[in-house]
Amino acid sequence: MSLPKSFPLRVAGGYGTWASGENSWAKDAVVTALKAGYRHLDCAWMYGVDEAVGEAIKESGIPREEVFVTTKASIRHFQTISCFR
């Protein structure tokens, strides 16, 4: 079996949700990104926007199964969760 020489790219790049300081912008920005065609959200627990991202996904009207969320957590975060101790 040979691989194709090219393939259509059907996704936009990931939309990053990091910003320093206050994050009241997050929900509206993520809704806008999803409506603009983004389907990959690049997140991290330490960004403090988990709740806003979840609300944005619900509000956007985009089916959840179409949204790919990447998240990151430090080892320190896992050490605070009892099942990882």
Secondary structure, 3 states (H helix, E strand, C coil): CCCCCCCCCCCCCCEECCCCCCCCCHHHHHHHHHHCCCCEEECCHHHCCHHHHHHHHHHHCCCHHHCEEECCCCHHHHHCCHHHC
